[in-house]
Amino acid sequence: MKAARTARKLGASVALAEERVLGGECFWAGCVPSKAMVRAAQVWHLVHNSAEFGIHAEGIRGSFAEAMAYKDRKVREVGGEASDEEVLHRIGVRYFHDRAQFLDPHTLQIGAHEIHADRIIIATGTVPSVPPVPGLVETGFITNREAVDLTELPKSLIVLGGGPIGLEFAQVFRRFGSEVTVVEIAPQILPNEDREIADLAAEYLSAEGIRILTGSRAACVEALDGRKQVYVESGEDSEMLIGDEILVATGRDAAIGDLNLEAACVDYSRKAIHTNQFLQTSQPHIWVAGDVAGGYLFTHVASFEGRLAAENALSGDPTPYNPRVVPRATFVDPEIASVGLTEAEALGAGLHVAIHTFKMADLDRAILHGDARGMVKLVVDARSLEILGGHLIGPECSAVIAEIMLAMQHHLPVTAISATIHAYPTFAEAVEAAALSSPIH
């Protein structure tokens, strides 16, 4: 959508093909519905723990089905009154609700139509990656796509994958009453996050009753009396998990199965279509945007790449894509937000770093808020004092991290944050306090 709208603004004649539904994975099965579910579960959790605030809510009941109805209403509100198809028609984009397939590098078969294009942008996204676990397909499972449409709460849930998707759903279902076990093959949950942050997240999720198995893999799956058995191997140990449902959240694959990229002579792998720094493929007239390009699989990145790909496709002076400052957020409670290098990545690159930290337990606003879990961690170049990475876990972190991003984008030293007056009492003060802290070298 962003690529098509940008190209149309630049005066190009634009056709858009989408076989499934306009709006993409994020809107229908990802960010938008899942965050409504996260919020509903958060409110339910707060009500259950409201006695600390002097609010006694005995006799209340929660309805998973009604929470999912709330999710449906909010998705419609976010979508607005005008459909995406109406918007495309209004701006002059020719829309095909059908599958696109390359016939040659410049020609696409879209339904019954053959479309020739001088420039082509591929933005087909990704699909859930299903691990080759014996018995998994035969026994049955759900992914994020099915999870956002459930109306009946599974009594027990086994989550394969301890990344953002798996953990967000794990906490949602646990808070509504499911017994939840997370199986992650890496040594830590959230493998892309700083180890300290990931360890705190594991501690907080475990405290809510979510069982977390790291360094573990599903060896095989079987059905038994209407339930599902997952045999898990952890090093030399093994055990059998039994659940009513299995949620697969083990990553994403490029959605390219039906594109016939061989006919277009475009280089690709299972995870992504290969591009250069300008989002250009091995065919100079074909560009790629969004998750299908690999890298950061975030909606905000896909939107940025969609605009950039369209601009580069129609410009004689293309702009390179620089992913140095790309924020990421995981909407477990408390939230996790990160940008830039982790401590391990910086040290692995041979950089001389100073680590600045601050614990939320010492932040007045967090104490008053009733949730003082978490920390702020800044990875700083010890020589230039530039911030190389910021890693947060705690309330409102997805918003608080913006200050760190701005400093990194403009190559400001960490002292620019410590010299800035922050309002009291706010969560943003945690970033100021981290900047002011004595560095650990």
Disulfide bonds with the S-S distance in Angstrom:
none
